[in-house]
Amino acid sequence: MPSTATPPAPDTSSPAALAWSAENCSIGRTLDLLRDRWTFLVLREVVNGVRRFDDMRVRTNVPRAVLSDRLASLVAQGMLRRVPYQEPGQRTRHEYRLTEKGLDLYPVLVAMLEWGDRYLSDAEGPALELVHRDCRAPLHLEVRCEDGHVVTDPREIVARPGPGARRRTPHRA
């Protein structure tokens, strides 16, 4: 005789993410690499065509030692490459250019810009506008699934364990 008992409802009091380790999280690893505000400001400058050390110092007011460190780190991580140049009568210096790995961070910078424009810009409006080079229409970032659907509400997105997910092992007291 089949049981007529209703199966227990799944426990929804704890997020499913708690079952999985965050030790190999791509967001955490990215933040480890990018480190701090200065790194993002250096990337902002290079994206906007400011590629020389002294020009970056003028635009960002970053301390010289910090700028040297961030540039060296971004070069070591393969996000920037050093390109020699020489002004007439001057010693050889280097400017910094984005690599493909560095260019792939552009959508992150656009997302930060759009969020900042929405919530933090002055009453006059944003200080910078991004437009498509060909038609001059304003640029906006969007989230799209592989099937081409535009996802406008983050509640429509579900996180699931990927191939590199590892089960979390409870810590013992």
C-alpha positions in Angstrom: 0.0 0.0 0.0 1.6 3.3 -1.1 2.2 5.9 1.7 0.0 8.9 1.7 2.3 10.9 3.9 3.5 14.2 2.4 7.3 14.3 2.0 9.0 16.9 4.3 9.4 20.3 2.8 13.0 21.1 1.9 14.9 23.2 4.4 15.0 26.7 3.0 16.2 28.4 6.2 19.8 28.3 5.0 21.1 29.4 1.6 22.2 26.5 -0.6 25.5 28.3 -1.1 26.5 27.4 2.5 27.1 23.8 1.3 29.9 24.9 -1.0 33.3 26.3 -0.2 34.2 29.9 -1.2 37.9 29.3 -1.1 38.3 29.0 -4.8 35.7 31.7 -5.6 36.5 33.7 -8.8 35.3 36.9 -7.2 37.6 36.5 -4.3 40.5 35.7 -6.5 39.8 38.7 -8.7 39.7 41.0 -5.6 43.0 39.5 -4.4 44.5 40.4 -7.8 43.0 43.9 -8.1 43.6 44.7 -4.4 42.3 48.2 -3.9 41.0 51.5 -5.2 44.4 52.5 -6.7 44.4 49.5 -9.0 41.0 50.4 -10.4 42.0 54.0 -10.9 45.2 52.9 -12.8 43.0 50.7 -15.0 40.6 53.5 -15.5 43.4 55.8 -16.7 44.9 53.2 -19.1 41.4 52.5 -20.5 40.9 56.2 -21.1 44.3 56.5 -22.9 46.4 57.8 -20.0 49.4 55.5 -20.3 52.4 57.3 -18.9 53.4 57.2 -15.3 53.6 61.0 -14.7 50.3 61.6 -16.4 48.7 58.9 -14.2 50.2 60.7 -11.1 48.7 64.0 -12.2 45.2 62.5 -12.8 44.9 60.2 -9.8 47.2 61.8 -7.1 48.3 58.3 -6.2 51.6 58.2 -4.3 54.6 57.5 -6.5 55.5 54.3 -4.7 51.9 53.0 -4.8 51.6 53.7 -8.5 54.9 51.9 -9.2 53.7 48.9 -7.2 50.3 48.8 -8.9 51.8 49.1 -12.4 54.4 46.4 -11.6 51.7 44.1 -10.3 49.4 44.6 -13.3 52.3 43.9 -15.6 53.3 40.8 -13.6 49.7 39.6 -13.8 49.6 40.0 -17.5 46.9 42.8 -17.5 49.2 45.5 -18.7 52.3 45.4 -20.9 55.2 48.0 -20.8 56.0 49.7 -24.1 59.2 51.8 -24.4 59.1 55.3 -25.7 61.6 58.1 -25.8 61.0 61.9 -26.1 63.7 63.7 -28.0 66.8 64.3 -25.8 65.3 62.3 -22.9 66.0 58.8 -21.6 63.9 55.8 -22.6 60.7 55.4 -20.5 57.7 53.1 -20.6 54.1 53.5 -21.1 51.5 51.0 -20.1 49.0 49.3 -22.5 46.2 46.9 -21.8 46.6 43.3 -22.8 43.6 41.2 -23.8 43.4 40.1 -20.1 43.3 43.7 -19.1 40.7 44.6 -21.7 38.5 41.8 -20.5 38.0 43.8 -17.3 36.4 46.7 -19.2 32.8 45.5 -18.5 33.6 45.5 -14.8 34.7 49.1 -15.1 31.6 50.0 -17.1 29.4 48.3 -14.4 31.1 50.3 -11.7 30.7 53.5 -13.7 27.0 52.9 -14.3 26.3 52.0 -10.7 28.2 55.1 -9.5 26.4 57.3 -12.0 23.0 56.0 -10.7 23.7 56.3 -7.0 26.7 58.6 -6.5 26.9 61.2 -9.2 26.6 65.0 -8.6 23.4 66.8 -9.1 24.6 68.0 -12.5 24.9 64.4 -13.6 27.7 62.0 -14.4 31.2 63.3 -15.1 31.8 60.9 -17.9 29.6 59.4 -20.6 30.4 56.3 -22.6 29.1 56.3 -26.2 29.5 53.9 -29.2 32.3 55.2 -31.4 30.3 54.5 -34.6 26.8 55.9 -33.9 27.5 58.0 -30.7 24.6 56.4 -28.9 25.1 56.0 -25.1 26.5 52.7 -23.9 24.9 50.5 -21.3 25.9 47.2 -19.9 23.4 44.3 -19.9 23.3 40.8 -18.6 22.4 38.2 -21.2 22.1 34.4 -21.0 23.7 32.2 -23.6 20.2 31.8 -25.3 20.1 35.6 -25.8 17.6 36.6 -23.1 18.3 39.9 -21.5 18.1 39.5 -17.7 17.1 42.8 -16.1 16.2 41.6 -12.6 19.0 39.9 -10.5 16.2 37.8 -8.9 15.9 36.0 -12.2 19.5 34.7 -11.8 20.2 31.5 -9.9 23.7 30.5 -8.8 24.6 26.8 -9.1 27.7 24.9 -8.4 30.1 24.9 -11.3 32.6 22.3 -12.4 35.2 23.7 -9.9 32.9 23.7 -6.9 34.0 22.0 -3.8 31.8 20.9 -0.9 32.4 22.8 2.2 33.8 20.9 5.1 32.5 22.0 8.5 35.1 23.4 10.8 35.5 21.6 14.1 35.7 23.6 17.3 
